[in-house]
Amino acid sequence: MPSPLTVMGFDYGTRRIGIAIGNTLSCTAQALVVIARDNEDARFADIESLLKEWMPNLLVVGVPTHPDGAEHEMTAKAKRFGNQLSGRFKLPVEWVDERYSSVVLEGDPEMRDNLDAHSATLLLEQYFAEHSLTGN
């Protein structure tokens, strides 16, 4: 059985980036933080601090598309962000379809202030489920 991995998930947005952490042992995730900085360097500095603290083995980035799966402007931006993560921090990045992650949570008033981080949690849980990392 492979060693458990720590996985950090990102729900990328141009104004906010939701971040969650999880692991392949429990295949669960928890919301960490929302980074809401205008300056790209400041955003990556915040991410670097989180990476040093949590030491993930893998990064997962949500890729938004239209409901039919067609790409749009944010698709390219999310992919660029994931590629920047990989290049800057030398960690593998995997992708997950995030079409409905925020929609699931938007109706819950408790999620309003931390919606993006909880969306990142859903992305990680979706990643774990899609990759059957439990071995079941």
Beta strands, then each sheet from edge to edge (+ up, - down):
strand 1: 6-12
strand 2: 17-23
strand 3: 28-35
strand 4: 58-63
strand 5: 93-97
sheet 1: 3+ 2- 1+ 4+ 5+
end
